[in-house]
Amino acid sequence: MTPAAPPVRSILGQIGNTPMAEVMRIDTGRCRLFVKLENQNPGGSIKDRIGLAMIEAAERDGRLQPGGTIIEATAGNTGLGLALVSAQKGYRLILVVPDKMSREKIQHLEALGAEVRITRSNVVRGHPAYYQDMTARLEREIAGAFWVNQFANPNNPRAHEQGTGPEIWAQMDGALDAVVVGVGSGGTLTGLGRYFKRVAPDVRTVLADPKGSVLADLVKSGRMGTAGAWLVEGIGEDFVPDNCDLALVAEAYTIDDAEAFATARELLLREGIFGGSSTGTLVAAALRYCRAQASPKRVVTLAPDSGNKYISKMYNDYWMIDQGFLARETHGDLRDLIGRPAAEGAVVSVEPGDSLLFAHARMQLYDLGQLPVLEKDRLVGIIDESDLLLAIYRHEDNFKAPVRDFMTQRLEVVGPGDPLDTVISILRADRVAIVVDRDAFLGLVTKTDLLAYLRRKVR
Ligand code: PMP
C-alpha cells in the first residue's frame, strides 16, 4: 500500500492523476489491457479535466473576470465538470439543456449550483430555441459572459495533450502500443493523438464508435454517412466537431449498444470497475483490438465516467429486458406479460396490516400506481392511487389506517392460458389483471406491463 495522500485545500487539486487498472479476468488475447479510471475524478468523469483547463485558460487570457458568467450548452459530463469548477471559483454558470435530458442530470447540475435553462430538443439550427442559437444569444445579452464551446475550444484537447497523455505514458512506463478512445467533442482523441504522435509516434490511436455514429465509417471509407440512433451516452456524433482530428486515428471499431452494455456489466462483475455506457463501448473495442493481435501488445483505454448515472438504465435488468438487450424466459402465455414476476421475488407489495402511509411511500419509491396486498404468499387485495385518494381526501387521519380497510377485494383474476383479449378488457376498465395459477399468485399485468410486452415483441 502506498501511504494515503495528505489533505487537500481544494477539491480541484483532485482532478486528474487518475489510477490505471489492468484487466485481469476477461480474455484479452495475447495483449495486456489497462483502463484509466477517469470515473474517479471528483465530478465523476474525464470532463472535470477540461472544465478546469478551459476555465483557467479563460482567466489567463482575460475573457473571464472575477465573478463573471460562464455559459455552455450541455447536460452531460462537461456541465458537471464546469459546475464543479465554477462553484469552487465563484463564477455564475448557465447551462442550456435540451428538454430530453433526464431529471437526475438536471438535478445534479442544480445541486452543484448551475442555472439550467431548458430548451426544446425538436427544433433545428436557426430556430431561436435551438440550443446553440440560444447559447449564442445569452452570450450577447450578458455582459462579459464567456461561452466555453467545448467543441471548438483548443483548451479542451490541450487538457489531454498536457495532462491525460503524459499521465498514461508515465503509468505505462513508456511501454505502450495503442490507446482506444471515443469521441464526443473529440478533445480526448485529438489531445492524446497529438501527444503520442509527438512523444511516441508508434502508439496507435484507435477509435471506438457507437453504431449509428458517422465517425467510424468516415475513418474506414472516407465517406460521410447519415447518422442513426444509439443509447450509449457521451460519445458518437452526426458531424465532425472542430476539435476532432480524425487524421490521428489509425483504425476504428463500431460497437452496438448491446455489446457496449454487456461489456460494461461484465467489467463491473469481473473487474469491479464501475463505468458508464461509453466505458462499455471503449472496453468492447479495446477487447476486439486485443484479441485481433498476433503478437503481445500493451493497450490502454479509459473509463470516461462512472456507472452511477446508469443504474436505472444499463445496470437495471428490467430496463435491459424492456429494451430487448436481455432475454427473459418466455412461456407463450399471459405469464410473459407480467412485469415483475412473483417467482423472481420481484413483486413490490404490502400486507393488509401496513398503513396507507407506508403503501403510498412504496408506490412513490417504485413509481407504481398500485400494489398487490399479500398475506403470506396469498393475494387478498389490490390498493391503488384512487383507493388512497378516496381514503385520505378530507380524512387525513386515514394515512394511519391499515391497507385492509381500503383495499379493493373485487379482483380481476386471469389464468396463464386465458386470451389476451380478457386482459385488454380488464385494463380498459382501468383495473389491473392478476395472473393466478391454481391458487398461486404469479404477478400483475398493468397497462405499463402490456405496453412494454408489446414493444418487446416488435423488436
Ligand atoms: N464518455 C463520456 C461519458 C462523455 O461524457 C464524453 C464527453 N462527451 C466522452 C466519453 C468523450 O470525450 P470527448 O468529448 O473528449 O470526445
Residues whose N, C-alpha, C, O or C-beta is under 5 A from the ligand:
A	BS01	PMP	G76 N77 G182 V183 G184 S185 G186 G187 T188 L189 E233 G234 I235 G276 S278 P304 D305
